[in-house]
Amino acid sequence: MTKAELVVAVAKATGTTKASAERALDAFLAAVRDSLRKGRRVTLAGFGTFAVARRAARDAKNPRTGKTMRIPAARVPRFKPSKALKSVVR
């Protein structure tokens, strides 16, 4: 499902316009993005949890040249689905 398809589904489900649904979806995504940027987790009951995890620095090989290179540590977003979401998907 693309963002456009999601906007149409939200508009239909709520009985609002597509423009209004798109603004609401954009506001939701911005709020999640801002919370993750600050290192806070976002928990949606019955759906899952978005969190920021740390990935340690590591050595890797460039497949083209075979040279070893250092990949720096990074903060990465993670999503952990809830039990309810898992059971619906299965």
C-alpha positions in Angstrom: 0.0 0.0 0.0 1.4 3.4 -1.0 0.9 6.6 0.9 -1.7 7.7 -1.7 -3.7 4.5 -1.2 -3.5 4.9 2.6 -4.8 8.5 2.3 -7.8 7.3 0.2 -8.5 4.5 2.8 -8.3 6.9 5.7 -10.6 9.5 3.9 -13.1 6.8 3.2 -13.0 5.3 6.7 -13.4 8.7 8.4 -15.8 10.3 5.9 -13.4 13.3 5.3 -11.7 14.7 2.2 -8.5 13.3 0.8 -6.8 16.6 1.5 -7.8 16.4 5.2 -6.7 12.8 5.5 -3.4 13.6 3.9 -2.8 16.5 6.3 -3.6 14.1 9.2 -1.3 11.4 7.9 1.5 13.9 7.4 1.1 15.3 10.9 1.2 11.7 12.3 4.4 10.9 10.4 6.0 14.2 11.4 5.2 13.5 15.1 6.7 10.0 14.9 9.8 11.3 13.1 10.3 14.1 15.6 10.0 11.7 18.6 12.5 9.3 17.1 14.9 12.1 16.3 14.8 13.0 20.0 15.5 9.4 20.9 12.0 8.7 22.3 10.0 5.7 21.5 6.5 5.8 20.0 4.1 3.1 21.2 0.7 2.5 19.4 -1.3 0.0 21.4 -2.5 -2.9 19.2 -0.1 -1.9 16.4 3.5 -1.8 17.7 6.5 0.3 18.9 8.8 2.5 16.9 12.2 3.0 18.6 15.8 4.1 18.0 18.5 1.5 18.3 22.3 1.9 18.2 24.2 -0.1 15.6 27.8 -0.6 16.6 30.7 0.2 14.3 32.0 -2.7 12.3 34.5 -3.8 9.7 33.2 -4.9 6.3 34.7 -5.8 2.9 34.0 -3.9 -0.3 32.7 -6.6 -2.6 34.2 -4.9 -5.7 37.8 -4.4 -4.4 38.0 -6.8 -1.5 39.4 -4.1 0.8 38.4 -3.9 4.4 36.6 -0.7 5.4 35.2 0.6 8.6 31.5 1.3 8.9 30.8 3.8 11.6 28.3 3.4 14.5 24.9 4.7 13.7 21.4 5.3 15.2 18.7 3.4 13.3 14.9 3.3 13.5 13.4 -0.1 14.6 9.8 -1.3 14.6 8.5 -4.0 16.9 5.0 -5.2 16.0 2.5 -5.9 18.8 1.1 -9.3 19.6 -2.2 -8.2 18.2 -0.7 -7.2 14.9 1.3 -10.4 14.6 -1.8 -12.5 15.2 -3.7 -10.6 12.5 -0.9 -11.1 9.9 -0.5 -14.8 10.7 
